[in-house]
Amino acid sequence: MPKEQEKSTESEHVVAILAREWSIIVEANFSQLNEHYPVGLNTTIAWIDQLVRRYGIGHMNDITRAVDLLAPTVWRRRHQLIVQTLDALNSEQLRAILATHSFAAYFGKELTSKEKYEALQWTEWKLSMLPKKQNQFINGLAAELFQHTKVLQDAPDSV
């Protein structure tokens, strides 16, 4: 195998770590994700520490490589879970979030400052869209009712 190909392929240990950790990431809910992949100061160190306990110190290079590869997936999954959670909330719950600027009640802990900013923007956007969706629904019902009324008015009397 040429040296260039050797460098582009990951070791078996990295692939095994990626496979196991990736399945944990995609199947986790928000609190499980926080438990397995904490965020904040020294995040990478915390992940590496957990993975060293899981896979052993002898695989340190493989673990650090896997962490580098998994980090974007963890952040994307966190974002996905935040949006899914907020999407399931009703307008009163969304207004409460905007009033308190707190997400701890829905995620078990506060979000990072970037996540909080994005979640607040998303919450505001969703609230601004709710009346439009309701109006579209009402307008659709009104149009349907108008069509039925028109059909009844245009129908010849059977008497």
N, CA, C and O of each residue as an XYZ file, in Angstrom:
636
protein
N       0.853     -1.176      0.000
C       0.000      0.000      0.000
C       0.900      1.240      0.000
O       1.795      1.343      0.838
N       0.679      2.187     -0.928
C       1.503      3.400     -0.956
C       1.330      4.208      0.322
O       0.290      4.152      0.976
N       2.386      4.971      0.666
C       2.351      5.762      1.901
C       1.226      6.790      1.894
O       0.643      7.070      2.941
N       0.910      7.361      0.720
C      -0.160      8.360      0.653
C      -1.495      7.754      1.069
O      -2.275      8.393      1.776
N      -1.762      6.517      0.632
C      -3.010      5.862      1.008
C      -3.035      5.540      2.493
O      -4.083      5.645      3.129
N      -1.902      5.150      3.054
C      -1.835      4.836      4.479
C      -2.225      6.047      5.315
O      -2.917      5.909      6.324
N      -1.788      7.234      4.902
C      -2.087      8.447      5.653
C      -3.560      8.825      5.558
O      -4.109      9.410      6.492
N      -4.208      8.498      4.435
C      -5.593      8.923      4.251
C      -6.597      7.978      4.911
O      -7.760      8.342      5.085
N      -6.169      6.791      5.275
C      -7.091      5.875      5.940
C      -6.889      5.950      7.447
O      -5.772      6.116      7.936
N      -7.982      5.825      8.159
C      -7.920      5.867      9.615
C      -7.584      4.476     10.143
O      -7.876      3.469      9.498
N      -6.976      4.431     11.309
C      -6.648      3.143     11.919
C      -7.935      2.416     12.308
O      -9.000      3.023     12.421
N      -7.816      1.121     12.506
C      -8.974      0.317     12.911
C      -9.546      0.811     14.236
O     -10.761      0.807     14.438
N      -8.674      1.230     15.123
C      -9.137      1.718     16.430
C      -9.934      3.012     16.279
O     -10.958      3.189     16.939
N      -9.472      3.912     15.419
C     -10.205      5.164     15.192
C     -11.578      4.847     14.611
O     -12.585      5.407     15.044
N     -11.616      3.953     13.635
C     -12.886      3.583     13.009
C     -13.829      2.946     14.033
O     -15.024      3.240     14.043
N     -13.302      2.086     14.883
C     -14.131      1.450     15.916
C     -14.668      2.483     16.905
O     -15.839      2.440     17.283
N     -13.812      3.403     17.318
C     -14.246      4.466     18.235
C     -15.313      5.326     17.566
O     -16.340      5.633     18.171
N     -15.066      5.713     16.317
C     -16.029      6.540     15.590
C     -17.380      5.843     15.467
O     -18.424      6.462     15.676
N     -17.361      4.564     15.133
C     -18.619      3.826     14.948
C     -19.425      3.791     16.244
O     -20.628      4.055     16.237
N     -18.776      3.471     17.334
C     -19.495      3.371     18.612
C     -19.975      4.743     19.084
O     -21.133      4.904     19.468
N     -19.093      5.710     19.053
C     -19.454      7.041     19.550
C     -20.487      7.707     18.649
O     -21.370      8.407     19.144
N     -20.394      7.506     17.347
C     -21.358      8.102     16.424
C     -22.756      7.568     16.724
O     -23.722      8.331     16.726
N     -22.871      6.264     16.976
C     -24.195      5.709     17.281
C     -24.746      6.290     18.587
O     -25.951      6.512     18.702
N     -23.884      6.537     19.560
C     -24.327      7.173     20.809
C     -24.825      8.587     20.521
O     -25.865      9.002     21.033
N     -24.085      9.318     19.705
C     -24.435     10.710     19.386
C     -25.794     10.789     18.706
O     -26.644     11.576     19.123
N     -26.015      9.991     17.670
C     -27.250     10.128     16.890
C     -28.471      9.568     17.609
O     -29.598      9.924     17.267
N     -28.272      8.703     18.592
C     -29.403      8.130     19.319
C     -29.685      8.849     20.640
O     -30.695      8.573     21.287
N     -28.817      9.751     21.038
C     -28.940     10.402     22.344
C     -29.975     11.520     22.328
O     -30.173     12.195     21.318
N     -30.631     11.697     23.479
C     -31.436     12.897     23.651
C     -30.494     13.980     24.196
O     -29.298     13.739     24.365
N     -31.034     15.161     24.467
C     -30.157     16.273     24.830
C     -29.392     16.024     26.128
O     -28.196     16.305     26.198
N     -30.060     15.502     27.152
C     -29.359     15.287     28.422
C     -28.313     14.180     28.302
O     -27.246     14.276     28.907
N     -28.601     13.134     27.531
C     -27.606     12.082     27.308
C     -26.403     12.633     26.553
O     -25.260     12.281     26.844
N     -26.672     13.496     25.584
C     -25.585     14.106     24.819
C     -24.713     14.958     25.732
O     -23.487     14.936     25.622
N     -25.343     15.711     26.635
C     -24.578     16.507     27.600
C     -23.748     15.631     28.522
O     -22.628     15.987     28.889
N     -24.300     14.486     28.893
C     -23.587     13.587     29.796
C     -22.361     12.970     29.114
O     -21.273     12.941     29.689
N     -22.545     12.484     27.900
C     -21.448     11.818     27.189
C     -20.462     12.805     26.569
O     -19.265     12.531     26.492
N     -20.970     13.949     26.128
C     -20.138     14.934     25.436
C     -20.388     16.312     26.029
O     -21.067     17.134     25.414
N     -19.851     16.578     27.212
C     -20.096     17.871     27.863
C     -19.518     19.025     27.047
O     -18.531     18.864     26.329
N     -20.149     20.185     27.172
C     -19.659     21.375     26.488
C     -19.245     22.405     27.521
O     -19.626     22.322     28.689
N     -18.476     23.358     27.087
C     -17.995     24.399     27.986
C     -16.485     24.452     27.945
O     -15.858     24.002     26.986
N     -15.908     25.010     29.000
C     -14.459     25.101     29.065
C     -13.850     23.708     29.091
O     -14.386     22.795     29.719
N     -12.747     23.558     28.415
C     -12.021     22.281     28.377
C     -12.885     21.121     27.882
O     -12.747     19.993     28.356
N     -13.766     21.399     26.938
C     -14.648     20.371     26.404
C     -13.872     19.200     25.833
O     -14.161     18.045     26.142
N     -12.896     19.495     25.009
C     -12.126     18.431     24.374
C     -11.434     17.568     25.414
O     -11.373     16.347     25.268
N     -10.916     18.186     26.455
C     -10.245     17.432     27.518
C     -11.236     16.495     28.206
O     -10.901     15.349     28.507
N     -12.447     16.973     28.455
C     -13.464     16.136     29.102
C     -13.839     14.948     28.220
O     -13.981     13.829     28.711
N     -13.999     15.189     26.921
C     -14.326     14.089     26.005
C     -13.199     13.066     25.989
O     -13.432     11.863     26.104
N     -11.979     13.562     25.846
C     -10.826     12.656     25.788
C     -10.728     11.854     27.075
O     -10.458     10.654     27.034
N     -10.943     12.495     28.212
C     -10.890     11.799     29.497
C     -11.905     10.655     29.546
O     -11.577      9.545     29.965
N     -13.132     10.932     29.119
C     -14.152      9.878     29.108
C     -13.777      8.746     28.161
O     -13.948      7.572     28.489
N     -13.267      9.098     26.992
C     -12.916      8.071     26.012
C     -11.697      7.266     26.444
O     -11.611      6.076     26.140
N     -10.758      7.885     27.142
C      -9.599      7.149     27.665
C     -10.080      6.118     28.679
O      -9.593      4.987     28.694
N     -11.031      6.500     29.524
C     -11.574      5.534     30.486
C     -12.292      4.388     29.776
O     -12.272      3.247     30.240
N     -12.922      4.703     28.653
C     -13.663      3.692     27.906
C     -12.746      2.772     27.090
O     -12.950      1.558     27.060
N     -11.737      3.353     26.431
C     -10.928      2.588     25.471
C      -9.499      2.313     25.931
O      -8.815      1.481     25.334
N      -9.040      2.984     26.966
C      -7.693      2.754     27.480
C      -6.689      3.785     26.991
O      -6.798      4.310     25.883
N      -5.705      4.064     27.847
C      -4.692      5.087     27.567
C      -3.817      4.711     26.371
O      -3.236      5.584     25.727
N      -3.724      3.421     26.077
C      -2.896      2.960     24.961
C      -3.393      3.435     23.604
O      -2.658      3.382     22.619
N      -4.625      3.895     23.548
C      -5.207      4.354     22.279
C      -5.335      5.876     22.228
O      -6.213      6.402     21.544
N      -4.478      6.575     22.939
C      -4.588      8.032     23.060
C      -4.588      8.732     21.700
O      -5.419      9.610     21.470
N      -3.688      8.369     20.804
C      -3.646      9.019     19.487
C      -4.941      8.769     18.716
O      -5.473      9.673     18.072
N      -5.439      7.545     18.785
C      -6.691      7.219     18.102
C      -7.859      7.985     18.718
O      -8.750      8.445     18.005
N      -7.853      8.117     20.023
C      -8.922      8.829     20.722
C      -8.922     10.307     20.336
O      -9.978     10.863     20.037
N      -7.767     10.941     20.337
C      -7.726     12.370     19.984
C      -8.140     12.579     18.533
O      -8.790     13.575     18.216
N      -7.778     11.663     17.656
C      -8.197     11.765     16.248
C      -9.721     11.611     16.152
O     -10.377     12.365     15.434
N     -10.273     10.650     16.864
C     -11.722     10.435     16.840
C     -12.469     11.651     17.383
O     -13.503     12.042     16.840
N     -11.950     12.242     18.445
C     -12.584     13.438     19.018
C     -12.589     14.569     17.996
O     -13.592     15.267     17.847
N     -11.482     14.754     17.296
C     -11.425     15.792     16.257
C     -12.480     15.554     15.180
O     -13.104     16.497     14.694
N     -12.673     14.299     14.814
C     -13.641     13.973     13.768
C     -15.089     14.037     14.262
O     -15.995     14.357     13.493
N     -15.302     13.738     15.531
C     -16.662     13.706     16.080
C     -17.197     15.068     16.512
O     -18.411     15.260     16.566
N     -16.329     15.999     16.814
C     -16.770     17.292     17.354
C     -17.834     17.978     16.495
O     -18.847     18.416     17.040
N     -17.650     18.090     15.173
C     -18.709     18.737     14.378
C     -20.045     17.991     14.432
O     -21.106     18.613     14.397
N     -19.991     16.668     14.517
C     -21.215     15.870     14.598
C     -21.949     16.137     15.908
O     -23.176     16.236     15.927
N     -21.210     16.251     16.987
C     -21.827     16.539     18.289
C     -22.533     17.890     18.241
O     -23.670     18.008     18.697
N     -21.876     18.907     17.695
C     -22.484     20.238     17.643
C     -23.707     20.257     16.740
O     -24.704     20.902     17.065
N     -23.642     19.554     15.602
C     -24.815     19.491     14.722
C     -25.979     18.776     15.417
O     -27.128     19.199     15.296
N     -25.684     17.706     16.138
C     -26.732     16.962     16.842
C     -27.350     17.817     17.949
O     -28.566     17.797     18.138
N     -26.526     18.562     18.677
C     -27.054     19.464     19.705
C     -28.015     20.467     19.065
O     -29.111     20.698     19.576
N     -27.600     21.057     17.951
C     -28.444     22.038     17.262
C     -29.761     21.388     16.822
O     -30.833     21.968     16.994
N     -29.672     20.197     16.261
C     -30.867     19.483     15.819
C     -31.819     19.222     16.987
O     -33.028     19.413     16.857
N     -31.287     18.790     18.111
C     -32.124     18.513     19.284
C     -32.745     19.784     19.851
O     -33.885     19.764     20.315
N     -32.009     20.879     19.816
C     -32.552     22.160     20.284
C     -33.740     22.564     19.423
O     -34.794     22.926     19.945
N     -33.573     22.503     18.112
C     -34.652     22.890     17.200
C     -35.853     21.960     17.355
O     -36.992     22.427     17.384
N     -35.617     20.656     17.454
C     -36.724     19.711     17.633
C     -37.484     19.989     18.924
O     -38.714     19.950     18.944
N     -36.766     20.267     19.985
C     -37.411     20.542     21.270
C     -38.234     21.818     21.193
O     -39.387     21.839     21.623
N     -37.655     22.880     20.651
C     -38.376     24.148     20.553
C     -39.569     24.032     19.618
O     -40.608     24.648     19.856
N     -39.429     23.252     18.562
C     -40.514     23.086     17.604
C     -41.724     22.406     18.237
O     -42.858     22.629     17.811
N     -41.488     21.589     19.238
C     -42.583     20.866     19.896
C     -43.312     21.714     20.942
O     -44.366     21.309     21.433
N     -42.770     22.874     21.285
C     -43.378     23.710     22.323
C     -44.528     24.532     21.765
O     -44.538     24.888     20.587
N     -45.494     24.826     22.620
C     -46.606     25.676     22.194
C     -46.236     27.149     22.375
O     -45.173     27.467     22.906
N     -47.114     28.035     21.933
C     -46.806     29.467     21.948
C     -46.600     30.004     23.363
O     -45.760     30.881     23.566
N     -47.348     29.495     24.346
C     -47.164     29.963     25.729
C     -45.773     29.606     26.248
O     -45.118     30.424     26.894
N     -45.330     28.396     25.966
C     -44.001     27.970     26.402
C     -42.916     28.793     25.709
O     -41.919     29.165     26.327
N     -43.116     29.072     24.429
C     -42.137     29.879     23.694
C     -42.075     31.298     24.249
O     -40.993     31.871     24.380
N     -43.234     31.863     24.575
C     -43.254     33.211     25.158
C     -42.561     33.224     26.520
O     -41.878     34.191     26.857
N     -42.729     32.160     27.301
C     -42.063     32.060     28.610
C     -40.546     32.030     28.434
O     -39.814     32.634     29.218
N     -40.085     31.340     27.422
C     -38.644     31.302     27.140
C     -38.144     32.700     26.809
O     -37.112     33.132     27.321
N     -38.875     33.405     25.954
C     -38.453     34.761     25.582
C     -38.476     35.697     26.783
O     -37.630     36.584     26.895
N     -39.429     35.509     27.672
C     -39.526     36.376     28.854
C     -38.365     36.141     29.815
O     -37.839     37.090     30.396
N     -37.965     34.889     29.983
C     -36.916     34.563     30.960
C     -35.529     34.409     30.347
O     -34.521     34.435     31.053
N     -35.488     34.247     29.030
C     -34.220     33.965     28.330
C     -33.530     32.738     28.918
O     -32.303     32.671     28.976
N     -34.325     31.778     29.349
C     -33.780     30.571     29.963
C     -34.323     29.331     29.263
O     -35.513     29.230     28.965
N     -33.425     28.401     29.011
C     -33.798     27.145     28.368
C     -33.605     25.952     29.303
O     -33.855     24.813     28.910
N     -33.166     26.204     30.527
C     -32.839     25.121     31.463
C     -34.025     24.192     31.709
O     -33.837     22.988     31.882
N     -35.226     24.728     31.726
C     -36.406     23.897     31.981
C     -36.617     22.853     30.888
O     -37.181     21.790     31.145
N     -36.174     23.147     29.689
C     -36.415     22.240     28.572
C     -35.211     21.369     28.230
O     -35.361     20.342     27.568
N     -34.026     21.765     28.672
C     -32.819     21.019     28.315
C     -32.050     20.493     29.522
O     -31.011     19.854     29.357
N     -32.541     20.748     30.729
C     -31.876     20.253     31.925
C     -30.697     21.093     32.364
O     -30.212     20.942     33.486
N     -30.235     21.965     31.509
C     -29.171     22.907     31.845
C     -29.186     24.005     30.798
O     -29.826     23.872     29.755
N     -28.490     25.072     31.073
C     -28.456     26.176     30.121
C     -27.638     25.795     28.890
O     -26.749     24.945     28.949
N     -27.955     26.428     27.804
C     -27.226     26.220     26.559
C     -25.968     27.071     26.564
O     -25.807     27.949     27.412
N     -25.078     26.811     25.615
C     -23.919     27.690     25.471
C     -24.427     29.047     25.008
O     -25.564     29.150     24.548
N     -23.618     30.078     25.117
C     -24.084     31.421     24.739
C     -24.460     31.477     23.258
O     -25.437     32.134     22.900
N     -23.709     30.808     22.404
C     -24.030     30.793     20.969
C     -25.340     30.044     20.730
O     -26.196     30.510     19.978
N     -25.498     28.883     21.372
C     -26.735     28.120     21.218
C     -27.925     28.909     21.748
O     -29.000     28.899     21.149
N     -27.731     29.587     22.863
C     -28.808     30.371     23.465
C     -29.237     31.492     22.520
O     -30.431     31.722     22.326
N     -28.271     32.181     21.937
C     -28.570     33.263     20.997
C     -29.363     32.727     19.802
O     -30.380     33.302     19.415
N     -28.890     31.619     19.222
C     -29.571     31.038     18.064
C     -30.955     30.517     18.444
O     -31.905     30.665     17.675
N     -31.074     29.911     19.615
C     -32.365     29.383     20.062
C     -33.360     30.513     20.312
O     -34.542     30.377     19.998
N     -32.892     31.623     20.871
C     -33.780     32.774     21.077
C     -34.256     33.331     19.742
O     -35.429     33.675     19.593
N     -33.350     33.419     18.771
C     -33.746     33.897     17.444
C     -34.774     32.955     16.822
O     -35.769     33.398     16.247
N     -34.524     31.654     16.942
C     -35.441     30.677     16.370
C     -36.801     30.768     17.057
O     -37.836     30.680     16.397
N     -36.805     30.943     18.379
C     -38.051     31.059     19.142
C     -38.843     32.283     18.692
O     -40.055     32.205     18.497
N     -38.157     33.413     18.530
C     -38.827     34.629     18.059
C     -39.416     34.413     16.671
O     -40.544     34.821     16.397
N     -38.647     33.770     15.799
C     -39.125     33.518     14.441
C     -40.361     32.623     14.467
O     -41.341     32.894     13.774
N     -40.316     31.559     15.265
C     -41.455     30.635     15.324
C     -42.693     31.351     15.846
O     -43.790     31.164     15.319
N     -42.519     32.170     16.880
C     -43.670     32.917     17.400
C     -44.225     33.878     16.358
O     -45.439     34.061     16.272
N     -43.361     34.486     15.575
C     -43.839     35.407     14.543
C     -44.580     34.666     13.435
O     -45.436     35.246     12.765
N     -44.261     33.399     13.239
C     -44.911     32.618     12.190
C     -46.237     32.009     12.640
O     -47.087     31.709     11.801
N     -46.430     31.822     13.937
C     -47.646     31.160     14.412
C     -48.926     31.855     13.956
O     -49.818     31.178     13.446
N     -49.061     33.174     14.114
C     -50.298     33.809     13.641
C     -50.484     33.646     12.136
O     -51.608     33.487     11.661
N     -49.384     33.685     11.385
C     -49.493     33.533      9.938
C     -50.020     32.149      9.590
O     -50.864     32.007      8.706
N     -49.527     31.135     10.281
C     -50.017     29.779     10.029
C     -51.496     29.679     10.385
O     -52.279     29.077      9.650
N     -51.878     30.275     11.523
C     -53.279     30.234     11.924
C     -54.139     30.990     10.917
O     -55.222     30.527     10.560
N     -53.666     32.154     10.453
C     -54.413     32.927      9.469
C     -54.550     32.161      8.161
O     -55.610     32.188      7.534
N     -53.479     31.473      7.739
C     -53.556     30.687      6.510
C     -54.607     29.592      6.657
O     -55.380     29.336      5.733
N     -54.631     28.954      7.812
C     -55.606     27.895      8.065
C     -57.023     28.467      8.031
O     -57.913     27.895      7.402
N     -57.227     29.600      8.712
C     -58.553     30.231      8.755
C     -58.963     30.689      7.366
O     -60.114     30.504      6.970
N     -58.034     31.289      6.615
C     -58.342     31.719      5.252
C     -58.705     30.527      4.373
O     -59.595     30.623      3.528
N     -58.021     29.415      4.570
C     -58.333     28.202      3.809
C     -59.729     27.693      4.125
O     -60.474     27.299      3.228
N     -60.083     27.702      5.414
C     -61.435     27.284      5.804
C     -62.488     28.229      5.236
O     -63.538     27.788      4.769
N     -62.203     29.530      5.277
C     -63.150     30.515      4.759
C     -63.355     30.320      3.257
O     -64.482     30.396      2.770
N     -62.279     30.071      2.530
C     -62.386     29.852      1.086
C     -63.199     28.596      0.793
O     -64.015     28.577     -0.129
N     -62.973     27.552      1.581
C     -63.720     26.306      1.393
C     -65.205     26.523      1.691
O     -66.069     26.049      0.953
N     -65.489     27.236      2.769
C     -66.874     27.536      3.132
C     -67.536     28.377      2.049
O     -68.697     28.147      1.709
N     -66.808     29.350      1.505
C     -67.335     30.194      0.435
C     -67.689     29.342     -0.782
O     -68.734     29.547     -1.399
N     -66.824     28.389     -1.130
C     -67.090     27.522     -2.280
C     -68.368     26.717     -2.059
O     -69.192     26.605     -2.967
N     -68.541     26.156     -0.861
C     -69.750     25.378     -0.570
C     -70.986     26.271     -0.622
O     -72.026     25.863     -1.138
N     -70.878     27.481     -0.094
C     -71.997     28.417     -0.106
C     -72.351     28.778     -1.540
O     -73.527     28.829     -1.900
N     -71.335     29.028     -2.357
C     -71.549     29.395     -3.759
C     -72.234     28.253     -4.500
O     -73.156     28.483     -5.283
N     -71.790     27.034     -4.257
C     -72.410     25.878     -4.907
C     -73.880     25.781     -4.510
O     -74.739     25.519     -5.352
N     -74.168     25.993     -3.225
C     -75.558     25.931     -2.765
C     -76.395     27.055     -3.362
O     -77.559     26.840     -3.700
N     -75.825     28.249     -3.498
C     -76.565     29.379     -4.060
C     -76.842     29.165     -5.540
O     -77.905     29.545     -6.032
N     -75.901     28.565     -6.253
C     -76.051     28.365     -7.693
C     -76.933     27.163     -8.035
O     -77.387     27.032     -9.172
N     -77.174     26.299     -7.072
C     -77.978     25.101     -7.339
C     -79.432     25.499     -7.563
O     -79.971     26.337     -6.839
N     -80.060     24.901     -8.563
C     -81.475     25.220     -8.799
C     -82.341     24.675     -7.663
O     -82.034     23.650     -7.054
N     -83.404     25.378     -7.407
C     -84.330     24.921     -6.370
C     -84.976     23.622     -6.826
O     -85.390     23.486     -7.977
N     -85.054     22.695     -5.926
C     -85.657     21.413     -6.278
C     -87.159     21.409     -6.030
O     -87.844     20.427     -6.314
N     -87.654     22.502     -5.505
C     -89.087     22.561     -5.192
C     -89.876     22.936     -6.409
O     -91.102     23.037     -6.343
